[in-house]
Structure formats: structure tokens, C-alpha cells
Amino acid sequence: MTYPETIEFLYGIRLFGQKLGLETMNELLRRLGNPHHDLRFIHVAGTNGKGSVAAMTHAVLTHAAYKTGLYTSPHLVSFCERFQINGTPITETDVVRHVELLRPVLDQTTGRPPTFFEVVTAMALNYFREQRVDVVVWETGLGGRLDATNVVTPLVSVITNIAHDHMQYLGHTLHEIAEEKSGIIKPGVPVVTASRDEEALSVIRRVCAQHGCALTEVTGPLDYDVPLLGDHQRWNAATAVAALQASGLRVTPSQLRGGLRHTRWPGRFQIVSRHPVVVLDGAHNSAAAETLAVTLRQQFGSRRFTLIVGVLRDKNYDQMCGILAPLADRIYCVPVNSERTSDPAELARWCRQANPAAEVIVSGSLVEAYERAITRREDVILITGSLFLVGEAFARLPFPAMKMPAYERELVLQ
């Protein structure tokens, strides 16, 4: 297969949808010789910040000379971003080869067909075993207890925080969501959390006690030099450092500081242009929108800004609009490049309700909205609402930070 044919094959698997549970995942791995048994992991779950914590942990371990794998999702532009070793993504050639290795195994599975995320997770484990990495920083996809990544017994389990997201899968209360996230906790394995919600913390503490796990609660931000903007990233840095300390891996204080300084995690309050100022942020739920609003004011004070927003329809976009719309003078509501996109007209309705004084415009595309915004010489332009929208911005707008995808289908491969 060629790389575009491989991406098309993976795109087709998406038709099986999202299904939680570990039975199919465990069968896949048995047929592959249980690659996860030959690897060490730092397992990271949480509603927000888990990607940043994973990226920081990966950067520190790389700086400390460990051969370090990083598995995250979703990608922004290229599918290869999901699998990295010491900051280098998997090659397209290796993607093709590993999918070809998996295809006969997929045909042998009993019961339901494997989902896209299960296939990709199995591929990651096979790749990291083949490359003989020392440790894998392993981000959950959705939830924890029944997430496909939850087949591993890690050195440390990390739960960044608990907030409302994916309620159709994880529950409608913070207690229920915390129960699902705490499903990554394994007997005797240390746990680190930065959750500050007492309802969620009570669940995490109880599960740790039941499993005999030492629990580290992060109670304040880390005052280190971190290139990612926003006070919340200092909390994420503190979480990453606590996870490394609990893991038993040898990392010196200078390696901690050096690794954090070299962390790269695109699309998280990233300023990609100065003339005009353009910020990309993947905030995709109300808790992330609140953090984004705080960071905007910290970085830009009372400067005027234009919001370009697109959100998936299964997110709490009414609350997100209520948080972000009051900060903007002009708002462009756009579709996300996904069949799961919300209706821009519906976004516009919520934005108008939250900020009647703003000019709210329904736009047919991100590119169209951005071209109109820069023509009007806006002061600060914020593009947010979904990581998929941020990925489209990198791919289709004139920002140099990311390469164009080799294949258009990659932008909608979720």
C-alpha cells in the first residue's frame, strides 16, 4: 500500500465508530504477541491538560537520554504526529508497514470489528516494541477504565484533572467521570493527580486506597521556565515533574529544567503570527474555555480581539460560547472539518445571546473567516473551539509551524 492508501484504509475503519471496552483490544494484542508486556509506561488521563503533561514528560525524558516514545491523540495535521520517539514522528513508510502487519490480525479477530482507535493503539505498541524504547508516555483517548490504552500496567498513573466532557460516554457528574478516569489506577502503582475538585478527589483517593496506591496530589504550579503560555501550563509542569518523580526513573533537577524548557506542544495557546497577532488554541470544552479566557487576559490585557470559533456538536458549545463570546468584538462562527461539526448558525445564536453587542458572522469556512478578519486589520485574532479546527488552521492558513498534510484525508482522520 502507499501512504495515501493506508490513510484511506484507516479512514474506512472509522465506520465502526467509538466503542469502549478492552476485550477486542486484548485479543488484538494477544495475536501480536502482547507487545505491551515488553514496554514501560507513564499513563496519562484527565479531562484537560493530559496532552501537555505528556509532552512535558516526554521532553524531560528525552533530555535525560531515555529513548522515549510518545503516544497522543488526536493529531493536528499529520497522522504521524501520534507516534513519536524523542520528538521525531514515525515515518510514513513505517506507518504503511505497521498497518500492513496489522491487517491479517484484524481479519482474525472474533466478535466485533476493532475500532479505529484500537487499531492505532495496537499499532503504537507494536512500533514502540520494535524500536525498543526505554519508556512510553501513554495518553488515554477517551476516559480511562474502558479506554483502549488501559491494557498496560504503568510505572505511574496520572490523572491531570476532572471536568465535564464526553458525558455521553463517561457520565454526567464529576463523580461519575472521576470513576471512569480512575479506572487507569492499578494495584500498587503510584498515582499523581492535579485535580482540585473535592468531589473528584474523593473518588481518586478512595480508589487509590482500595488498590494500595501511593497518591501524590499536586497542590500548586511549578515555578520553572516553561515555553507553553498560561498559568495552567505551570500546573501541568508540576504534574509532569511529580509523575517523573513517582515513576522511579532517574532524572536530575537540571534534566527536569532543561527538558521543560524544550517542550513543544503545538496548538495550545500558540501565537503563530505577530502582524496581526494570531493565537491558536485547542480548547474544546467549557473548562478549557475558562482557562483560555484567563490566559487571554493575562497575555493581552484589554486589547480588542476577534474570535473565530468552530466546535464539534457533541461538546458543550453553549457554555463555551457563553465564556468566550463576551470577550470579543467580532465573532466568526465556522464549521469544523468533520462530520461531527456543530452548525455554525447554532454557534452564532449562542454567541449573540452571550454578547449582544458583538458583530457575529456565520462563515462558510475557516479560510473565508480568516481572510475577512485579516482584511479588517483586527488587533488579536483567536482561532479556537476544537483541535481539529486548529489542525485545519495549520494546514490551510499561512502559518509556517506545521507542514501540509501529505493526504487531505488526514485532516479528518479522528
C-alpha positions as CSV (number, residue, x, y, z in Angstrom):
1,M,0.0,0.0,0.0
2,T,1.0,3.6,-0.5
3,Y,0.7,6.1,2.4
4,P,-2.5,7.7,1.0
5,E,-4.0,4.2,0.6
6,T,-3.0,3.4,4.2
7,I,-4.7,6.5,5.4
8,E,-7.8,5.7,3.3
9,F,-7.8,2.2,4.9
10,L,-7.7,3.7,8.4
11,Y,-10.4,6.2,7.5
12,G,-12.6,3.3,6.5
13,I,-12.2,1.6,9.9
14,R,-13.8,4.7,11.4
15,L,-17.1,3.5,10.2
16,F,-17.2,1.1,13.1
17,G,-17.5,4.1,15.4
18,Q,-16.3,4.5,19.0
19,K,-16.8,1.5,21.3
20,L,-15.4,1.3,24.8
21,G,-14.2,-1.9,26.3
22,L,-11.0,-4.0,26.5
23,E,-11.9,-7.4,25.2
24,T,-11.2,-6.7,21.5
25,M,-8.1,-4.7,22.4
26,N,-6.7,-7.6,24.5
27,E,-7.4,-10.0,21.6
28,L,-5.6,-7.9,19.1
29,L,-2.6,-7.7,21.4
30,R,-2.5,-11.4,22.1
31,R,-2.4,-12.0,18.4
32,L,0.5,-9.6,18.1
33,G,2.4,-11.3,20.9
34,N,1.5,-8.8,23.7
35,P,3.9,-6.1,22.7
36,H,2.9,-4.0,25.8
37,H,4.5,-6.7,28.1
38,D,7.9,-5.6,26.8
39,L,7.5,-1.9,27.5
40,R,7.3,0.5,30.4
41,F,4.7,3.3,30.5
42,I,3.7,6.5,32.1
43,H,-0.1,6.5,31.7
44,V,-1.8,9.9,31.5
45,A,-5.5,10.5,31.7
46,G,-7.6,13.6,32.5
47,T,-10.2,15.9,31.0
48,N,-7.8,18.7,30.0
49,G,-4.1,19.1,30.0
50,K,-3.1,15.5,29.5
51,G,-1.5,16.2,26.2
52,S,0.6,19.0,27.6
53,V,1.6,16.8,30.6
54,A,2.5,14.0,28.2
55,A,4.5,16.4,26.0
56,M,6.4,17.8,29.0
57,T,7.1,14.3,30.4
58,H,8.4,13.2,27.0
59,A,10.6,16.2,26.6
60,V,12.2,15.7,30.0
61,L,12.9,12.0,29.5
62,T,14.3,12.8,26.1
63,H,16.6,15.4,27.6
64,A,17.6,12.8,30.2
65,A,18.8,10.5,27.4
66,Y,16.0,7.9,27.6
67,K,14.7,6.6,24.3
68,T,11.2,7.8,24.9
69,G,8.0,7.0,23.0
70,L,5.1,9.4,23.0
71,Y,1.6,8.3,22.0
72,T,-1.1,11.0,21.8
73,S,-4.3,11.8,20.0
74,P,-5.7,13.4,18.0
75,H,-3.1,14.7,15.6
76,L,-3.3,18.2,14.2
77,V,-2.1,17.8,10.6
78,S,-0.3,14.6,10.0
79,F,-1.3,11.2,11.3
80,C,2.4,10.5,12.0
81,E,2.3,13.0,14.9
82,R,0.5,10.4,17.1
83,F,3.7,8.3,17.4
84,Q,6.9,10.0,18.3
85,I,10.3,8.9,19.6
86,N,12.4,11.6,21.2
87,G,10.4,14.2,19.4
88,T,10.6,12.6,15.9
89,P,7.3,11.4,14.5
90,I,7.0,8.0,12.9
91,T,7.8,7.9,9.2
92,E,5.1,7.4,6.6
93,T,7.0,4.3,5.4
94,D,6.7,2.9,8.9
95,V,3.0,3.7,9.1
96,V,2.4,1.7,5.9
97,R,4.5,-1.2,7.2
98,H,2.8,-1.4,10.5
99,V,-0.7,-1.2,9.1
100,E,0.2,-4.0,6.7
101,L,1.4,-6.1,9.6
102,L,-1.9,-5.5,11.4
103,R,-4.2,-6.2,8.6
104,P,-4.1,-10.0,8.8
105,V,-4.6,-9.8,12.6
106,L,-7.7,-7.6,12.1
107,D,-9.2,-10.2,9.9
108,Q,-8.7,-12.9,12.6
109,T,-10.4,-11.1,15.4
110,T,-13.6,-12.6,16.8
111,G,-16.6,-10.7,17.9
112,R,-17.0,-7.1,16.9
113,P,-14.5,-5.4,14.4
114,P,-11.7,-3.4,16.1
115,T,-12.3,0.4,16.1
116,F,-10.0,2.9,14.6
117,F,-8.6,3.9,18.0
118,E,-8.0,0.2,18.9
119,V,-6.1,-0.4,15.7
120,V,-4.0,2.7,16.1
121,T,-3.2,1.9,19.7
122,A,-2.2,-1.7,18.8
123,M,0.0,-0.2,16.0
124,A,1.6,2.1,18.5
125,L,2.5,-0.7,20.9
126,N,4.0,-2.8,18.1
127,Y,6.0,0.2,16.8
128,F,7.4,1.1,20.2
129,R,8.4,-2.5,20.9
130,E,10.1,-2.8,17.6
131,Q,12.0,0.4,18.2
132,R,13.0,-0.9,21.7
133,V,12.1,2.3,23.5
134,D,13.0,2.7,27.2
135,V,9.7,4.1,28.3
136,V,6.4,5.2,26.6
137,V,4.5,8.3,27.7
138,W,1.0,6.9,27.0
139,E,-2.0,9.3,26.7
140,T,-5.6,7.9,27.0
141,G,-8.0,8.6,24.3
142,L,-11.4,8.8,26.0
143,G,-12.0,8.2,29.7
144,G,-9.8,5.6,31.3
145,R,-11.4,2.5,32.6
146,L,-12.6,1.1,29.2
147,D,-10.2,3.1,27.0
148,A,-8.1,1.0,24.6
149,T,-4.9,2.3,26.2
150,N,-5.9,0.8,29.6
151,V,-4.3,-2.6,28.8
152,V,-0.9,-1.5,30.3
153,T,0.4,-1.6,33.9
154,P,2.5,1.6,34.1
155,L,5.2,2.9,36.3
156,V,2.8,5.6,37.4
157,S,-0.8,6.6,36.6
158,V,-1.5,10.3,36.1
159,I,-4.9,12.0,36.2
160,T,-4.5,15.6,35.3
161,N,-7.9,16.9,36.3
162,I,-11.6,16.1,36.1
163,A,-14.2,18.3,34.3
164,H,-17.3,17.8,32.2
165,D,-16.6,16.4,28.7
166,H,-17.6,13.2,26.8
167,M,-20.6,13.0,29.1
168,Q,-22.4,10.6,26.8
169,Y,-19.7,8.1,27.5
170,L,-18.3,8.9,30.9
171,G,-21.3,10.2,32.9
172,H,-23.0,13.5,33.7
173,T,-21.5,14.2,37.2
174,L,-17.9,14.8,38.2
175,H,-18.2,11.8,40.5
176,E,-19.1,9.5,37.6
177,I,-16.4,11.0,35.3
178,A,-13.8,10.6,38.1
179,E,-14.8,6.9,38.4
180,E,-14.1,6.4,34.8
181,K,-10.8,8.3,34.8
182,S,-9.7,6.4,37.9
183,G,-10.1,3.2,36.0
184,I,-6.4,3.6,34.9
185,I,-5.3,3.1,38.5
186,K,-3.6,-0.3,39.0
187,P,-2.9,-2.2,42.3
188,G,0.3,-0.9,43.9
189,V,1.1,1.6,41.1
190,P,1.7,5.2,42.3
191,V,-0.8,7.8,41.2
192,V,-0.4,11.5,40.6
193,T,-3.2,14.0,40.2
194,A,-3.6,17.7,39.9
195,S,-7.4,17.6,40.3
196,R,-8.6,20.3,42.6
197,D,-12.3,19.4,42.7
198,E,-13.2,17.8,46.0
199,E,-15.8,15.5,44.5
200,A,-13.4,14.1,42.0
201,L,-10.5,14.0,44.5
202,S,-12.7,11.9,46.9
203,V,-13.1,9.3,44.2
204,I,-9.4,9.2,43.3
205,R,-8.4,9.0,47.0
206,R,-10.8,6.1,47.6
207,V,-9.7,4.1,44.5
208,C,-6.0,4.6,45.5
209,A,-6.8,3.4,49.0
210,Q,-8.6,0.3,47.6
211,H,-5.7,-0.6,45.4
212,G,-2.9,0.2,47.8
213,C,-1.5,3.0,45.7
214,A,0.6,5.9,46.9
215,L,-1.1,9.1,45.8
216,T,0.6,12.4,45.1
217,E,-1.7,15.4,44.9
218,V,-0.3,18.4,43.0
219,T,-1.2,21.5,45.1
220,G,0.5,24.3,43.2
221,P,2.1,25.4,40.0
222,L,5.8,24.9,39.2
223,D,7.9,28.0,39.0
224,Y,10.1,26.7,36.2
225,D,10.8,28.1,32.7
226,V,8.1,26.6,30.5
227,P,7.6,27.7,26.9
228,L,3.9,26.9,26.8
229,L,1.9,30.0,27.7
230,G,-0.6,30.3,30.6
231,D,-0.6,29.7,34.3
232,H,-2.3,26.4,33.7
233,Q,0.8,25.1,32.0
234,R,2.8,25.6,35.2
235,W,0.3,23.3,36.9
236,N,0.8,20.9,34.0
237,A,4.6,21.2,34.5
238,A,4.2,20.4,38.2
239,T,2.1,17.4,37.3
240,A,4.7,16.1,34.9
241,V,7.5,16.6,37.4
242,A,5.5,14.7,40.1
243,A,4.8,11.9,37.7
244,L,8.5,11.6,36.8
245,Q,9.5,11.6,40.5
246,A,6.9,8.9,41.2
247,S,7.9,6.7,38.3
248,G,11.3,5.7,39.7
249,L,13.1,6.8,36.5
250,R,16.3,8.6,37.2
251,V,16.1,12.3,36.2
252,T,18.3,15.0,37.6
253,P,17.0,18.5,38.5
254,S,19.0,20.0,35.6
255,Q,17.4,17.5,33.2
256,L,14.0,18.4,34.5
257,R,14.5,22.1,33.9
258,G,16.2,21.5,30.5
259,G,13.5,19.2,29.3
260,L,10.7,21.5,30.3
261,R,12.4,24.4,28.5
262,H,12.5,22.4,25.3
263,T,8.8,21.2,25.4
264,R,7.0,21.7,22.2
265,W,3.2,21.2,22.0
266,P,1.6,23.0,19.1
267,G,-1.9,24.4,19.1
268,R,-2.1,25.2,22.8
269,F,-2.3,29.0,23.2
270,Q,0.3,29.2,20.4
271,I,1.0,32.6,18.9
272,V,1.6,31.8,15.3
273,S,1.7,35.4,13.9
274,R,2.6,38.8,15.3
275,H,1.3,41.0,12.4
276,P,-1.6,40.6,13.1
277,V,-1.4,38.7,16.3
278,V,-3.0,35.2,15.8
279,V,-3.5,32.7,18.6
280,L,-4.4,29.1,18.0
281,D,-5.8,27.2,21.0
282,G,-7.5,23.8,21.0
283,A,-9.9,24.5,23.9
284,H,-12.8,22.1,23.2
285,N,-15.0,22.1,26.4
286,S,-16.2,24.7,28.9
287,A,-13.4,24.1,31.4
288,A,-10.8,24.6,28.7
289,A,-12.6,27.7,27.5
290,E,-12.5,29.2,31.0
291,T,-8.7,28.6,31.1
292,L,-8.3,30.1,27.7
293,A,-10.3,33.3,28.8
294,V,-8.0,33.7,31.8
295,T,-4.8,33.3,29.6
296,L,-6.1,35.7,27.0
297,R,-6.4,38.5,29.6
298,Q,-3.1,37.6,31.2
299,Q,-1.3,37.8,27.8
300,F,-3.2,40.7,26.2
301,G,-5.0,42.6,28.9
302,S,-7.9,44.6,27.5
303,R,-6.8,44.5,23.8
304,R,-9.6,44.1,21.4
305,F,-9.8,40.7,19.6
306,T,-11.8,38.8,17.1
307,L,-12.9,35.2,17.7
308,I,-13.1,32.5,15.0
309,V,-14.8,29.6,16.6
310,G,-15.8,26.1,15.5
311,V,-16.9,23.3,17.8
312,L,-17.9,19.7,17.5
313,R,-21.6,19.1,18.1
314,D,-21.1,16.7,21.0
315,K,-19.3,19.4,23.1
316,N,-21.0,21.8,25.5
317,Y,-20.7,24.6,22.9
318,D,-23.4,26.7,24.5
319,Q,-21.3,27.1,27.6
320,M,-18.2,27.7,25.6
321,C,-19.8,30.5,23.6
322,G,-21.1,31.9,26.9
323,I,-17.5,32.1,28.2
324,L,-15.6,33.3,25.1
325,A,-18.1,35.5,23.2
326,P,-18.2,38.3,25.8
327,L,-14.5,38.8,25.3
328,A,-14.8,39.5,21.6
329,D,-15.8,42.5,19.5
330,R,-16.3,40.4,16.3
331,I,-17.1,36.7,16.1
332,Y,-16.9,34.4,13.1
333,C,-18.7,31.1,13.6
334,V,-17.3,28.4,11.2
335,P,-17.7,24.6,10.6
336,V,-15.1,22.2,11.8
337,N,-13.6,20.0,9.1
338,S,-15.5,16.9,10.5
339,E,-18.9,15.2,10.0
340,R,-19.3,15.8,13.8
341,T,-19.2,19.6,13.4
342,S,-21.8,21.7,15.1
343,D,-23.9,24.1,13.0
344,P,-22.2,27.5,12.7
345,A,-25.7,29.2,12.8
346,E,-26.3,27.5,16.2
347,L,-23.0,28.7,17.5
348,A,-23.9,32.2,16.3
349,R,-27.2,32.1,18.2
350,W,-25.4,31.3,21.4
351,C,-22.7,33.9,20.8
352,R,-25.3,36.6,20.2
353,Q,-27.1,35.6,23.3
354,A,-23.8,35.8,25.3
355,N,-22.7,39.1,23.7
356,P,-25.4,41.1,22.0
357,A,-23.0,44.0,21.3
358,A,-20.6,41.9,19.2
359,E,-20.8,41.5,15.5
360,V,-21.5,37.8,14.9
361,I,-20.9,36.4,11.4
362,V,-21.7,32.9,10.1
363,S,-18.9,31.9,7.7
364,G,-18.8,29.0,5.3
365,S,-15.2,28.1,6.2
366,L,-12.2,28.8,8.4
367,V,-10.3,30.1,5.4
368,E,-13.1,32.6,4.5
369,A,-13.4,33.8,8.1
370,Y,-9.7,34.3,8.5
371,E,-9.4,36.2,5.2
372,R,-12.2,38.5,6.3
373,A,-10.6,39.0,9.7
374,I,-7.1,40.0,8.4
375,T,-8.6,42.3,5.8
376,R,-10.2,44.3,8.6
377,R,-6.8,44.6,10.4
378,E,-8.0,43.1,13.6
379,D,-5.9,43.6,16.7
380,V,-5.8,40.0,18.0
381,I,-7.4,37.0,16.2
382,L,-8.2,33.9,18.2
383,I,-9.0,30.6,16.5
384,T,-10.4,28.0,18.9
385,G,-13.1,25.5,19.7
386,S,-11.6,22.2,18.5
387,L,-8.2,20.7,17.9
388,F,-9.5,19.7,14.5
389,L,-10.1,23.4,13.7
390,V,-6.5,24.2,14.9
391,G,-5.2,21.4,12.7
392,E,-7.1,22.9,9.7
393,A,-5.6,26.3,10.5
394,F,-2.1,24.9,10.4
395,A,-2.8,23.1,7.2
396,R,-4.7,25.8,5.3
397,L,-3.6,29.1,6.7
398,P,-0.2,30.8,6.1
399,F,1.5,29.7,9.3
400,P,4.9,28.0,9.0
401,A,4.8,25.9,12.1
402,M,3.4,22.7,10.5
403,K,3.9,21.0,7.2
404,M,0.9,20.5,4.8
405,P,-0.6,17.0,5.1
406,A,0.5,14.5,2.5
407,Y,-3.1,13.5,2.1
408,E,-6.2,15.6,2.6
409,R,-8.0,12.7,4.4
410,E,-5.5,13.1,7.3
411,L,-7.2,16.3,8.5
412,V,-10.5,14.4,9.2
413,L,-8.9,11.2,10.5
414,Q,-10.1,11.2,14.1
